[in-house]
Amino acid sequence: MDCSGAIAHPPKELWQTLEWCVTLLTLRGLRQCFSWIPFVGYTALYRIAHSK
């Protein structure tokens, strides 16, 4: 078995798995960002309300 050929031309399954992992990480990252938005918003509102 020639390993250099396998590295130069990875199997389609490997690319699909990598794509799936990247998509999952990206979605997870986006979801974490969105979950932070309300927290940041509430913190800002709290500070504005208590700064007067």
Secondary structure by P-SEA (a helix, b strand, c coil): ccaaaaaacccaaaaaaaaaaaaaaaaaaaaaaaaaaaaaaaaaaaaaaacc
